[in-house]
Amino acid sequence: MSTGPSLSSSHKPATAPPPPADSTFTRDELDLLCYEARIRRPEREKLPELQRAEQLRHVIFGGQFSLALLEGLAQTADKIRVLSKNRSGRDFLIQLLHHKRAMLYFTQPSTRTFLSFMAACQILGITCNEVRDPTTSSETKGETRFDSLRMFSSYFDLIIIRSKLAKLAESCAYLMNDLESTGNRSVPIINAGSGADEHPTQALLDIYTLQRTFQFADRQTSTASPRFAELQHSYPQLTKGLTNKVYGFCGDIGRGRTVRSLASLLGNYEGVTLIFIAPHDPTLTLREDLRTRLVERGVQIVEVESFDDVVQGTPVIELLDALYMTRIQKEHNAPGDDEKFAAIDLSRYKLTPQLVARMKTYAPILHPFPRDQHFGEIPPEIDDDPRAMYFRQARNGMWIRSALLASIFGVDHQIDQFFNDEYRERHHDDDRIIT
Ligand code: NCD
């Protein structure tokens, strides 16, 4: 039975949620203990350590990205996308970082994030290497993760990490900073998914997809689409951009790291409301740490249990400007969770063509993928709907990750310059190039 919507900071789930991902260290995480005090600080205190001057150094969590940074990355990504369309642009891009090497240390399953990072590196000429199976590394001989990481930093100029350990990437960033301060070699760290905690680069591609969608521009000409005027007839409140919109997140909110990172990024935009649609279960519902952070930033939060719960007089499914679906993250199940979840009606967290028909006609449907064919949170019948954004979203990952790498290595200004000198004339748009 639905308990109806609950609004903002006053809402607390009936049962206390599990502690935030960083409040206890499992046996597997014991080697992170040396950074415990630094890990436990509030996010804002960590920010200076993750940048150099005004530039990103390490990418660890969504809270590092300001509005200006998000806008700048989207502009660079748009330019890379256009330059990649022809020979001279590709030749320019590929020489930018051809002297750099990246290690993709992905000890957790990954298809899109791994391949799109690799493709992003290739666009800029960065050579990639990978460790995906830790049993093939010296960790099986008793080497600590930190020794392994320090070794990677001897051979590579960037380390991209995906791990089931929530705070491994963050700890590695501190390790690199400590090495730097003692005059040793140190390289940037990018978090490509850390346990059930954060996945900041997925959130970047989600934001980039929303930025492009909410320009309501014609894809061919990049000029204002006549469709926008029509939409404004039906939705007089509709504006361009990400501000003043209602974003729905459905499914495993508690353990969806992409949800946590994206919610943080959306907190940058004025007038957003985030509606979390999840079972009333302490494992699956919004975690207290994220709720607190969002409320502190003035984000309006609503928590409901069903697409049909009524908020501001309207069923949630009809209110949303964008919907972010997620799968149930079974790999994080604790003992007893299988039985507990079997008693919940999870079918309410699946999208159906009937629900999609009730959505606003412009509202994009996103999913970080993979979708779970057995659970079926997005059935394939929806794929041909023009609002289904998930395949486009995945391709956007390659462009925005290229832009991120260009920014970390400080070649984004060269991209701007080349684009302006060589391409601006040919692409007569004033604001944003759509491809
Ligand atoms: C997500 C992840 O790994 O967190 N996938 C991705 O990186 N695109 C989402 C998921 O696995 O459910």
Residues whose N, C-alpha, C, O or C-beta is under 5 A from the ligand:
A	BS01	NCD	R112 T113 G193 H199 R257 T258 R327 P368 F369 P370
